[in-house]
Amino acid sequence: MSTLTGATSVAGIIGDPVIHSLSPAIHNAAYEAAGLDWVYVPFPVAEGHVSEALNGMRAMGIRGLSVTMPHKDAAAHGVDLLTERARLLGAVNTVVLRDDGTLVGDSTDGQGFLDAVAASHDFDPAGLRCVVLGAGGAARALVLALSEAQAEEVIVVNRSPGRAHAAAVLAGPRGRVGSHDDVEEADLVVNATPVGMRGHEGEQYPIDPGRLGPGQVAVDIVYHPLVTPFLRQAIDAGAQAVDGLGMLVHQAAIAFTLWTGVEAPIEAMGAAARREVGSG
């Protein structure tokens, strides 16, 4: 990393906690690879203090912020403008500071997911049947993205039918609430729940991953651990597996370009992410 000066542009991530975030390593590797005088730092922000953090961003000229749990919904209320997808989701994971001081909130999760599965398996959801497990913020972003990518069906499976319906609505006529019976006929099944993440061991998935099989693509957006129980069972059943690191890197790449105007060095970002996971 080059010496920091008053001319160095600053970006970062707000969340609680952020101490274990991979984003600083990913973005700082990208700045180095692109030859940019930028630095990316973690900012721990307690719940209920997002407005103050965003005001500080504007006051200090912080060029971009990533937003992680538990602040995505609050950030959507704290920015000046929302992109259309962020407005539909009611959540923000990326904030851009424009030159005029306007804070623009966006969501890069959905497109990051699509880019990740395209890069890893050349997978295009157009015309295919897709199942999303979960109905939280990440799941909603995937439902919207899959619908916009012209999936034939976007089926939401969640333990709470009400939340499943609210997520499925984002896909319009392509969306519906489903059950474990939909898994065997799906082309793509995505775990967008925290089940399998460190700290959530022992919790149950909404479906049995063992029902997956050859010809199907199974994705887990969890990346701690890299091979989750969901992916392990899917692999054993013959499905193709995609881990969550790709989505993390690709959504970060979109944010990188929104902030800098420079094409993101994906290979450098992915290598940094893998090093961090390997050393963790």
Residue, then its C-alpha position, 0 to 999 in steps of 0.5 A: m500500500s502506498t503512503l497515505t496523504g491528504a490526497t488519499s481517497v477513503a472508502g470503508i465499511i460500516g457494520d456491527p461487528v466489522i472486525h472480521s470483514l474480508s472487505p478491507a483486504i479485497h478492496n485494498a488489493a484492488y486499489e493496489a492492483a489498479g494503481l489508485d491512491w485509495v484506502y478502505v477501512p472498517f468503521p464499527v457503527a453501533e445499531g441506531h447510529v447510521s444517520e450519524a455515520l452517513n453525516g460523517m461520511r459527507a462531512m469528511g469526504i469519504r468517497g464510498l461506504s459498504v453497508t453490512m449487518p445490521h444497517k442495510d435497512a437503516a441506510a436506505h432511510g439515511v441517504d439522499l437518493l436511492t437507485e430503483r433496485a435499492r428502493l424496491l428492496g428497501a435496503v442499501n449495501t453501497v453508498v456513493l458520495r457524489d461530487d455535489g455532496t449527495l449520498v446515493g444508496d444502491s444494492t450490489d448483492g443481486q448483480g454480484f450474485l449473477d456475475a459470480v454464477a456466470a463467472s464460475h459456471d457460465f450459468d445464465p438463469a434466463g428461462l430456468r427455474c430457480v429456488v431461493l432459500g430464505a426471505g431476508g435482505a440477501a434473499r430479497a436481493l437475489v429474488l429481484a435479480l433473478s427475476e430481472a435476469q428473466a428466470e422462468e420461475v423464482i420460488v421462495v422457500n422460507r419457514s415463515p410463509g408471510r416473509a416468503h410471500a413478501a420476498a416472492v412479490l419482488a419477482g412479480p408474476r415470475g415469483r411464488v412461494g414454494s416448499h421442499d418439493d420444488v427443489e428436485e425440479a429446480d435448475l438453481v437452488v440458493n441458500a440465502t439463509p445464515v444456516g451453516m455460517r459459523g455461529h449458526e451450526g446445528e440449525q436446519y435448512p428449509i430443505d434437505p440439500g440431499r434432494l439435489g442432484p446431477g444437472q443442478v447448481a447449488v449456491d451458498i452465499v455463506y463463505h465462513p466456512l467456504v464449504t458449508p454443510f449445504l454445499r457438502q451435501a449438494i456435492d455428495a448428491g451430484a450437484q455443481a456447487v458454488d461457494g459464497l466468496g464469488m458473490l462477495v467479490h463480485q458485489a465488491a467489484i461493482a461498488f469499486t467501480l461505482w466509487t472510482g469509475v475504474e474497471a475492477p481488477i476481479e482476479a486481484m480481488g478474488a485472490a485476496a479474498r481466498r488468501e484471507v479465508g485460507s488464513g482465517 
